[in-house]
Amino acid sequence: MSLYIYRDHKLVQRLLDREIITRGQLDEAIAIQRSEMKGTDLVSVLVTLGYMTLDHLCADLAERFDTEFVKFADLDIDPHVLGMLHRNIAQFYRVVPIAERDGTLVVAMDDPTNIRTLERISESLDRPVDAVVATPDDVSSALSRYYGDAAK
């Protein structure tokens, strides 16, 4: 799983509080992690078992970083916005421009904690760049759709 997985006991509590997982599912995941999936982080075990999805994880990540979680199927991206970022840059950094807001380019990416990527894109464009969160698969699909098959 290429998504930035943060090890956070608070995440598990948020999943329980939001009733995304149950205490029984958590206990089962911990038992499997200890016996069959040693070395695998708990979130990955929960995803593998089907108790949560990457969408849940991305939504939580977006909330933690005070941004949005987007799904490309729900977006209508202006071709002008897509043209603001050269395909080589988009593919190299695995970001997809989705909007322009008050002179700031908004890009979807699977790891909004990667500040250096945002800084580099901002420097190359000479404009501010903000990030929203998308799943790794959604980013890959969007890169292929908007910038060609070389994004895979």
DOKE-125489 format. One record per atom (N, C-alpha, C): residue number from 1; atom name; x, y, z negated. Coordinates in steps of 0.001 Angstrom, whole numbers, plus 524288, in hexadecimal, padded with zeros to 5 digits. Example, Ala and Ser with C-alpha at 12.3 -4.5 7.8 and 13.67 -1.06 7.14 Angstrom:
<drenvos>
[1 "N" [83386 7E9C6 7E188]] [1 "CA" [8300C 7EE6C 7E188]] [1 "C" [83390 7F31C 7E188]] [2 "N" [83232 7F736 7E458]] [2 "CA" [83566 7FBDC 7E41C]] [2 "C" [83264 8001E 7E142]] 
</drenvos>
This chain:
<drenvos>
[1 "N" [80358 7FB71 80000]] [1 "CA" [80000 80000 80000]] [1 "C" [80384 804CB 80000]] [2 "N" [8030E 8081B 803FE]] [2 "CA" [80699 80C8B 8046D]] [2 "C" [804B5 8114A 8016B]] [3 "N" [7FFF9 81114 7FF7D]] [3 "CA" [7FDF2 81585 7FC98]] [3 "C" [8010E 81652 7F7A4]] [4 "N" [8021A 81B2E 7F65F]] [4 "CA" [804BE 81C86 7F182]] [4 "C" [80177 81A6D 7ED00]] [5 "N" [80386 8169F 7EA40]] [5 "CA" [800D1 8145C 7E5C9]] [5 "C" [8034A 81682 7E0D0]] [6 "N" [80051 81944 7DDD6]] [6 "CA" [8025E 81B6B 7D90B]] [6 "C" [800E1 817DD 7D48C]] [7 "N" [8049C 816F5 7D12A]] [7 "CA" [803AE 8138E 7CCAB]] [7 "C" [801D7 816F7 7C83C]] [8 "N" [7FCE6 81698 7C708]] [8 "CA" [7FA80 81A33 7C375]] [8 "C" [7F63D 81752 7C075]] [9 "N" [7F6FC 816DA 7BB6B]] [9 "CA" [7F301 8144A 7B837]] [9 "C" [7EDEC 81764 7B852]] [10 "N" [7EE5E 81C79 7B935]] [10 "CA" [7E9AC 81FB9 7B97B]] [10 "C" [7E667 81E56 7BE41]] [11 "N" [7E8ED 81C96 7C275]] [11 "CA" [7E60D 81AF7 7C720]] [11 "C" [7E257 81684 7C5CA]] [12 "N" [7E446 8129E 7C310]] [12 "CA" [7E102 80E21 7C1AB]] [12 "C" [7DC68 80FF7 7BE5D]] [13 "N" [7DD62 81388 7BABC]] [13 "CA" [7D91E 8158D 7B783]] [13 "C" [7D525 8187F 7BACE]] [14 "N" [7D6FA 81B91 7BEA9]] [14 "CA" [7D359 81E60 7C219]] [14 "C" [7D01C 81A88 7C547]] [15 "N" [7D289 81643 7C718]] [15 "CA" [7CFA8 8124D 7CA0B]] [15 "C" [7CB6D 80FC7 7C6AF]] [16 "N" [7CCB4 80ECD 7C1CF]] [16 "CA" [7C8D8 80CA5 7BE2C]] [16 "C" [7C48C 810A1 7BD0A]] [17 "N" [7C615 8156D 7BBF0]] [17 "CA" [7C246 81987 7BAA9]] [17 "C" [7BE6F 81A72 7BF21]] [18 "N" [7C051 81A22 7C3F1]] [18 "CA" [7BCF6 81B0D 7C888]] [18 "C" [7BA19 81621 7CA3D]] [19 "N" [7BAEB 811F0 7C75F]] [19 "CA" [7B87C 80CE2 7C870]] [19 "C" [7B9DD 80AD0 7CDE6]] [20 "N" [7BE9E 80C19 7CF98]] [20 "CA" [7C09F 809E5 7D47B]] [20 "C" [7C252 8044B 7D37F]] [21 "N" [7C487 80364 7CEE7]] [21 "CA" [7C5D3 7FE1A 7CD33]] [21 "C" [7C36D 7FD3C 7C7D4]] [22 "N" [7C2C9 7F847 7C67D]] [22 "CA" [7C0C9 7F6E8 7C14D]] [22 "C" [7C552 7F518 7BDE4]] [23 "N" [7C46A 7F4CB 7B8E7]] [23 "CA" [7C867 7F2D4 7B54A]] [23 "C" [7C9C6 7ED35 7B6B2]] [24 "N" [7C5E5 7EA18 7B82E]] [24 "CA" [7C6DE 7E4AA 7B9B1]] [24 "C" [7CA54 7E451 7BE8A]] [25 "N" [7C961 7E7A9 7C25F]] [25 "CA" [7CCA2 7E7BA 7C713]] [25 "C" [7D22F 7E962 7C5BE]] [26 "N" [7D2AD 7ED37 7C259]] [26 "CA" [7D7DB 7EEF7 7C0B5]] [26 "C" [7DAC4 7EA92 7BDF5]] [27 "N" [7D81B 7E7EE 7BA58]] [27 "CA" [7DA9A 7E39B 7B788]] [27 "C" [7DC4B 7DF48 7BB44]] [28 "N" [7D8FA 7DE14 7BF1F]] [28 "CA" [7DA58 7DA17 7C2F8]] [28 "C" [7DF18 7DBCB 7C62C]] [29 "N" [7DF25 7E0B7 7C7CA]] [29 "CA" [7E381 7E2B6 7CAE5]] [29 "C" [7E89B 7E287 7C7CA]] [30 "N" [7E85B 7E3D9 7C2D9]] [30 "CA" [7ED0A 7E3A8 7BF84]] [30 "C" [7EEFB 7DE10 7BF0D]] [31 "N" [7EB68 7DA61 7BE49]] [31 "CA" [7ECE6 7D4DC 7BDD2]] [31 "C" [7EF6B 7D2ED 7C2E3]] [32 "N" [7ED30 7D45E 7C757]] [32 "CA" [7EF5D 7D2BC 7CC60]] [32 "C" [7F49F 7D55B 7CD53]] [33 "N" [7F4FE 7DA46 7CBD7]] [33 "CA" [7F9F5 7DD19 7CC6D]] [33 "C" [7FE46 7DA5F 7C953]] [34 "N" [7FCFD 7D89A 7C4B1]] [34 "CA" [800E5 7D61F 7C14D]] [34 "C" [80253 7D09F 7C313]] [35 "N" [7FE9C 7CDEE 7C59C]] [35 "CA" [7FFAC 7C883 7C716]] [35 "C" [8011D 7C7D0 7CCD6]] [36 "N" [7FDEB 7C9CD 7D05A]] [36 "CA" [7FE9B 7C8BE 7D5E9]] [36 "C" [8011E 7CD2F 7D8FB]] [37 "N" [800CA 7D1F0 7D706]] [37 "CA" [80299 7D672 7DA0B]] [37 "C" [8068D 7D9A3 7D6EE]] [38 "N" [80A30 7D6DE 7D481]] [38 "CA" [80E2D 7D987 7D166]] [38 "C" [81111 7DD80 7D4BE]] [39 "N" [811FB 7E205 7D284]] [39 "CA" [814C9 7E61C 7D54D]] [39 "C" [81148 7E98C 7D8A6]] [40 "N" [80C50 7E821 7D913]] [40 "CA" [80898 7EB40 7DC11]] [40 "C" [805E7 7EF08 7D85A]] [41 "N" [80577 7F408 7DA07]] [41 "CA" [802ED 7F7BC 7D67D]] [41 "C" [7FD1E 7F673 7D611]] [42 "N" [7FAD8 7F7FB 7D1B6]] [42 "CA" [7F574 7F69F 7D071]] [42 "C" [7F196 7F8AC 7D480]] [43 "N" [7F271 7FD57 7D67E]] [43 "CA" [7EEE7 7FF89 7DA67]] [43 "C" [7EECF 7FC11 7DF43]] [44 "N" [7F354 7FA40 7E0FE]] [44 "CA" [7F38B 7F6CE 7E58B]] [44 "C" [7F0A2 7F1B7 7E48B]] [45 "N" [7F0F9 7EFB0 7DFC9]] [45 "CA" [7EE1D 7EAF2 7DE6A]] [45 "C" [7E83B 7EBFD 7DEBA]] [46 "N" [7E687 7F066 7DC9B]] [46 "CA" [7E0F6 7F1CB 7DCC4]] [46 "C" [7DF01 7F260 7E264]] [47 "N" [7E239 7F49C 7E5C9]] [47 "CA" [7E0C9 7F52E 7EB49]] [47 "C" [7E09F 7EFC9 7EDE3]] [48 "N" [7E492 7EC8D 7ECE2]] [48 "CA" [7E4CC 7E750 7EF2C]] [48 "C" [7E00B 7E415 7EDA0]] [49 "N" [7DE5F 7E49E 7E8C6]] [49 "CA" [7D9D1 7E1B6 7E6E5]] [49 "C" [7D4AC 7E3F9 7E8F4]] [50 "N" [7D4E7 7E88A 7EB4F]] [50 "CA" [7D033 7EAFF 7ED65]] [50 "C" [7CD0F 7EDF8 7E95D]] [51 "N" [7CF60 7EEFD 7E4D6]] [51 "CA" [7CC9A 7F1C9 7E0B7]] [51 "C" [7CCB0 7F7AC 7E174]] [52 "N" [7D058 7F981 7E487]] [52 "CA" [7D07F 7FF03 7E5FE]] [52 "C" [7D2C6 7FF47 7EB77]] [53 "N" [7D21C 803BD 7EDF1]] [53 "CA" [7D40F 8046A 7F33E]] [53 "C" [7D822 808BB 7F363]] [54 "N" [7DAC7 80918 7F7C3]] [54 "CA" [7DE6C 80D6E 7F876]] [54 "C" [7DB81 8129A 7F87E]] [55 "N" [7D699 8128D 7FA2E]] [55 "CA" [7D379 81758 7F9EC]] [55 "C" [7D2F3 81934 7F446]] [56 "N" [7D1FF 81595 7F0B0]] [56 "CA" [7D1A9 81711 7EB29]] [56 "C" [7D6CC 81973 7E952]] [57 "N" [7DB08 816F9 7EAC7]] [57 "CA" [7E02D 818D3 7E924]] [57 "C" [7E161 81E2E 7EB77]] [58 "N" [7E031 81ED7 7F074]] [58 "CA" [7E132 823DE 7F308]] [58 "C" [7DDCD 82833 7F0C3]] [59 "N" [7D8E6 826F6 7EF9D]] [59 "CA" [7D572 82ADD 7ED3C]] [59 "C" [7D789 82C81 7E7EB]] [60 "N" [7D978 828C8 7E4EF]] [60 "CA" [7DBBA 82A08 7DFD7]] [60 "C" [7E0AB 82D47 7E07C]] [61 "N" [7E3EF 82BD6 7E436]] [61 "CA" [7E8BE 82EB9 7E53B]] [61 "C" [7E77B 8345A 7E6CB]] [62 "N" [7E39C 83504 7EA1D]] [62 "CA" [7E205 83A43 7EBC1]] [62 "C" [7E02A 83D74 7E719]] [63 "N" [7DD1C 83B06 7E3C9]] [63 "CA" [7DB33 83DCB 7DF27]] [63 "C" [7DFB9 83F5C 7DB8D]] [64 "N" [7E359 83BD0 7DAE6]] [64 "CA" [7E7D5 83CF7 7D77E]] [64 "C" [7EB11 84189 7D984]] [65 "N" [7EB4D 8421B 7DEAB]] [65 "CA" [7EE7B 84640 7E0F6]] [65 "C" [7EB1E 84ACA 7E2F4]] [66 "N" [7E646 84AF7 7E114]] [66 "CA" [7E2BE 84F4E 7E229]] [66 "C" [7E254 85074 7E7FC]] [67 "N" [7E159 84C56 7EAF7]] [67 "CA" [7E099 84CE0 7F098]] [67 "C" [7DC0A 84973 7F241]] [68 "N" [7DB4F 848CA 7F73E]] [68 "CA" [7D6F7 845B7 7F94A]] [68 "C" [7D8D4 8405F 7FB21]] [69 "N" [7D535 83CB0 7FB1D]] [69 "CA" [7D5FC 837A7 7FDA4]] [69 "C" [7D2AB 837C3 8028A]] [70 "N" [7D51A 836D1 8070D]] [70 "CA" [7D240 83711 80BFA]] [70 "C" [7D263 831D5 80ECB]] [71 "N" [7CE53 8310A 811E1]] [71 "CA" [7CE11 82C8B 81561]] [71 "C" [7CD7B 82ED5 81ADB]] [72 "N" [7D0D7 82D32 81E6A]] [72 "CA" [7D0DB 82F6C 823A5]] [72 "C" [7CBB5 82E98 8267C]] [73 "N" [7C8ED 82A7B 82530]] [73 "CA" [7C3DA 82988 827AF]] [73 "C" [7C002 82DF1 82685]] [74 "N" [7C0DC 830A9 8222D]] [74 "CA" [7BD68 834EC 8209C]] [74 "C" [7BF27 83A39 822A7]] [75 "N" [7C38E 83A6F 8255B]] [75 "CA" [7C5D0 83F66 82708]] [75 "C" [7C504 84058 82CDC]] [76 "N" [7C46C 84549 82E2A]] [76 "CA" [7C45E 84700 8339A]] [76 "C" [7C8E1 84AE4 83408]] [77 "N" [7CD5F 84904 835C7]] [77 "CA" [7D216 84C39 835C8]] [77 "C" [7D273 84F57 83AD1]] [78 "N" [7D31F 85462 83A3C]] [78 "CA" [7D3B6 857EB 83EAD]] [78 "C" [7D8CB 85698 84187]] [79 "N" [7D898 855D3 846A2]] [79 "CA" [7DD5E 854AC 849A2]] [79 "C" [7E19E 858D2 848E4]] [80 "N" [7E004 85DB7 84815]] [80 "CA" [7E3D3 861E4 84714]] [80 "C" [7E6FA 860BD 8421F]] [81 "N" [7E44C 85EC2 83E25]] [81 "CA" [7E6E9 85D6A 8393A]] [81 "C" [7EAB4 858ED 83A1C]] [82 "N" [7E919 85500 83CF8]] [82 "CA" [7EC98 8509B 83E27]] [82 "C" [7F16E 85276 84112]] [83 "N" [7F0C3 8564E 84478]] [83 "CA" [7F515 8585B 84783]] [83 "C" [7F8DC 85BB6 84467]] [84 "N" [7F771 85D03 83F9C]] [84 "CA" [7FAD4 86045 83C5E]] [84 "C" [7FF91 85D47 83A5C]] [85 "N" [7FF4C 8581E 83A96]] [85 "CA" [80390 854E1 8389A]] [85 "C" [80540 8512A 83CF9]] [86 "N" [80A22 85183 83E76]] [86 "CA" [80C2D 84E2F 842A4]] [86 "C" [80BB0 84874 84111]] [87 "N" [80A7A 84531 844E5]] [87 "CA" [809A6 83FA3 843C7]] [87 "C" [80E5A 83D1D 84120]] [88 "N" [81326 83E94 84292]] [88 "CA" [817BF 83C39 8401F]] [88 "C" [817F6 83D71 83A4A]] [89 "N" [81696 8422B 838DD]] [89 "CA" [81689 843AB 83355]] [89 "C" [8122F 840BA 8307B]] [90 "N" [80D88 840A4 832D3]] [90 "CA" [8091B 83DE4 83072]] [90 "C" [80A6C 83825 82F89]] [91 "N" [80CAD 835B4 83381]] [91 "CA" [80DE7 83026 8330F]] [91 "C" [81265 82F26 82F45]] [92 "N" [81658 83277 82F5F]] [92 "CA" [81AD0 831B5 82BE5]] [92 "C" [81932 83221 82627]] [93 "N" [81610 83616 824F7]] [93 "CA" [81479 836FB 81F86]] [93 "C" [80F60 83444 81E15]] [94 "N" [80CD8 831C8 821E7]] [94 "CA" [807E5 82F0E 82103]] [94 "C" [803C7 832A8 81EB2]] [95 "N" [802F3 83701 82170]] [95 "CA" [7FEEE 83AC4 81FF3]] [95 "C" [7FBAD 83C13 824C2]] [96 "N" [7F6CE 83D7C 823D5]] [96 "CA" [7F355 83F09 82815]] [96 "C" [7F0D5 8443A 82692]] [97 "N" [7F19C 8483D 829C9]] [97 "CA" [7EF13 84D3E 828A4]] [97 "C" [7E92F 84CB4 82955]] [98 "N" [7E630 84EA7 82589]] [98 "CA" [7E07D 84E0E 825E0]] [98 "C" [7DDA1 85344 825E7]] [99 "N" [7E02A 85774 82414]] [99 "CA" [7DD7E 85C7E 823D4]] [99 "C" [7E178 860DA 8231F]] [100 "N" [7DF9B 8658A 82427]] [100 "CA" [7E297 86A37 822EC]] [100 "C" [7DF08 86D97 81F87]] [101 "N" [7E0FD 86EFF 81AF5]] [101 "CA" [7DDF1 8721F 81746]] [101 "C" [7E11F 876DD 8159F]] [102 "N" [7DF5A 87B57 8171F]] [102 "CA" [7E1F3 8803E 815A1]] [102 "C" [7E7C9 8802F 816E3]] [103 "N" [7E925 87E47 81B82]] [103 "CA" [7EE99 87E39 81D2A]] [103 "C" [7F1C2 879A8 81B26]] [104 "N" [7EF55 8764D 8180E]] [104 "CA" [7F1F9 871AF 815EC]] [104 "C" [7F049 86CDF 818FD]] [105 "N" [7F411 869D1 81ABD]] [105 "CA" [7F2E2 864F0 81D72]] [105 "C" [7F1DE 860B6 8195C]] [106 "N" [7ED83 85E11 819ED]] [106 "CA" [7EC23 859D3 8165A]] [106 "C" [7ED46 854AD 81921]] [107 "N" [7F087 85173 816A6]] [107 "CA" [7F1EC 84C68 818EA]] [107 "C" [7F011 84808 8155B]] [108 "N" [7EE5E 843CD 817C8]] [108 "CA" [7ECEA 83F1B 814DF]] [108 "C" [7F1A8 83B87 814B8]] [109 "N" [7F2A5 83953 81016]] [109 "CA" [7F70D 835C5 80F63]] [109 "C" [7F5BB 831ED 80B0D]] [110 "N" [7F8AB 82DAA 80AC7]] [110 "CA" [7F77E 829CD 806BA]] [110 "C" [7FA6E 82ACD 801A2]] [111 "N" [7FDFE 82E81 80192]] [111 "CA" [800F4 82FB0 7FCC9]] [111 "C" [80174 83597 7FC08]] [112 "N" [7FDA1 83801 7F98B]] [112 "CA" [7FDD1 83DA8 7F8CA]] [112 "C" [801F5 83F5C 7F4DB]] [113 "N" [80479 83BA7 7F260]] [113 "CA" [808AA 83CFE 7EEAB]] [113 "C" [80DD1 83DFF 7F176]] [114 "N" [80E03 83CE1 7F684]] [114 "CA" [812D2 83D92 7F97D]] [114 "C" [8135B 84353 7FB0C]] [115 "N" [814DE 84669 7F742]] [115 "CA" [81550 84C0E 7F7EE]] [115 "C" [81965 84D66 7FC10]] [116 "N" [81D94 84A68 7FC46]] [116 "CA" [821B9 84B83 8000E]] [116 "C" [81FAE 84B38 805AD]] [117 "N" [81C58 84770 806C5]] [117 "CA" [819FB 8471A 80BFA]] [117 "C" [816DB 84C07 80D29]] [118 "N" [813BA 84DAE 80973]] [118 "CA" [81098 8526C 80A43]] [118 "C" [8140E 85731 80B0C]] [119 "N" [8184B 85780 80805]] [119 "CA" [81BEE 85BEB 8089C]] [119 "C" [81E76 85BEA 80E04]] [120 "N" [82012 85758 80FCC]] [120 "CA" [822A0 85703 814EC]] [120 "C" [81EE1 8587F 81952]] [121 "N" [81A19 856AD 818F9]] [121 "CA" [81641 85812 81CF8]] [121 "C" [81529 85DEC 81CC1]] [122 "N" [81491 85FF8 8181D]] [122 "CA" [8139C 86590 81771]] [122 "C" [8180C 868CA 819C3]] [123 "N" [81CE2 8672C 818B6]] [123 "CA" [82170 869E8 81AD9]] [123 "C" [82183 869A8 820CE]] [124 "N" [82048 8651B 822FE]] [124 "CA" [8207B 86487 828B1]] [124 "C" [81C37 867B8 82B5C]] [125 "N" [817DC 86891 828B2]] [125 "CA" [81384 86B7E 82AFD]] [125 "C" [8137A 8713C 82961]] [126 "N" [8169A 8727D 8257D]] [126 "CA" [816B9 877C4 8234B]] [126 "C" [81145 87973 82189]] [127 "N" [80EBF 875D8 81EBA]] [127 "CA" [80993 876EA 81C8D]] [127 "C" [808A9 87338 817F6]] [128 "N" [8053F 874AD 8145F]] [128 "CA" [80420 8711F 81000]] [128 "C" [8014B 86C31 811DB]] [129 "N" [8023E 867F8 80F04]] [129 "CA" [7FFC6 862F7 81033]] [129 "C" [7FDAD 860AE 80B1F]] [130 "N" [7F8DB 85EEE 80B41]] [130 "CA" [7F675 85C40 806CE]] [130 "C" [7F53E 856A9 80868]] [131 "N" [7F4EF 8533D 80481]] [131 "CA" [7F3DD 84DB8 8058F]] [131 "C" [7EEA8 84C11 80345]] [132 "N" [7EC1F 84889 80615]] [132 "CA" [7E7B6 84594 80410]] [132 "C" [7E937 83FD7 80483]] [133 "N" [7E653 83C7C 801E9]] [133 "CA" [7E7B0 836EE 801A2]] [133 "C" [7E453 833BB 8055D]] [134 "N" [7E6DC 83007 80800]] [134 "CA" [7E434 82C1E 80B38]] [134 "C" [7E6E4 826E3 80A32]] [135 "N" [7E440 822AE 80B59]] [135 "CA" [7E6B0 81D8C 80A9E]] [135 "C" [7EAFE 81CD0 80EA8]] [136 "N" [7EED3 81987 80D79]] [136 "CA" [7F2FF 81877 81143]] [136 "C" [7F0DF 81673 8167B]] [137 "N" [7ED0D 812FB 81649]] [137 "CA" [7EAD0 810E2 81B29]] [137 "C" [7E80B 8151C 81E45]] [138 "N" [7E55B 81898 81B86]] [138 "CA" [7E29D 81CD4 81E2E]] [138 "C" [7E67D 82093 820BC]] [139 "N" [7EACF 821B5 81E11]] [139 "CA" [7EED4 82514 82054]] [139 "C" [7F11F 8227F 82535]] [140 "N" [7F261 81D84 824D3]] [140 "CA" [7F496 81AB8 8295A]] [140 "C" [7F0D7 81AC4 82DFA]] [141 "N" [7EBEA 819B2 82CF4]] [141 "CA" [7E806 819AC 83126]] [141 "C" [7E772 81F13 83394]] [142 "N" [7E766 82315 8304E]] [142 "CA" [7E6DB 8286D 83252]] [142 "C" [7EBA5 82A06 8357B]] [143 "N" [7F03C 8288E 833A8]] [143 "CA" [7F4F1 829C5 836AC]] [143 "C" [7F4B6 8273F 83C0F]] [144 "N" [7F308 82265 83C44]] [144 "CA" [7F287 81FB2 8414E]] [144 "C" [7EE5F 82243 844B4]] [145 "N" [7EA14 82387 84254]] [145 "CA" [7E5BC 825D7 84544]] [145 "C" [7E721 82B33 84780]] [146 "N" [7E977 82E7D 84442]] [146 "CA" [7EA68 833E5 845DB]] [146 "C" [7EFB4 834CE 84868]] [147 "N" [7F386 8316C 8473C]] [147 "CA" [7F8CF 83262 84927]] [147 "C" [7FB07 82DE8 84C69]] [148 "N" [7F820 829B9 84D0E]] [148 "CA" [7F9F5 82573 85056]] [148 "C" [7FBC2 820BC 84D40]] [149 "N" [7FC72 81C6A 85004]] [149 "CA" [7FDC4 81769 84D9D]] [149 "C" [8030B 81735 84AFA]] [150 "N" [80682 81ADB 84C0E]] [150 "CA" [80BA9 81ACD 8498F]] [150 "C" [80B44 81B98 843BB]] [151 "N" [806AE 81D11 841C5]] [151 "CA" [805F1 81E05 83C31]] [151 "C" [8058E 81909 83906]] [152 "N" [804DE 8149B 83B85]] [152 "CA" [80420 80FB1 8389E]] [152 "C" [808FF 80DDD 83600]] 
</drenvos>
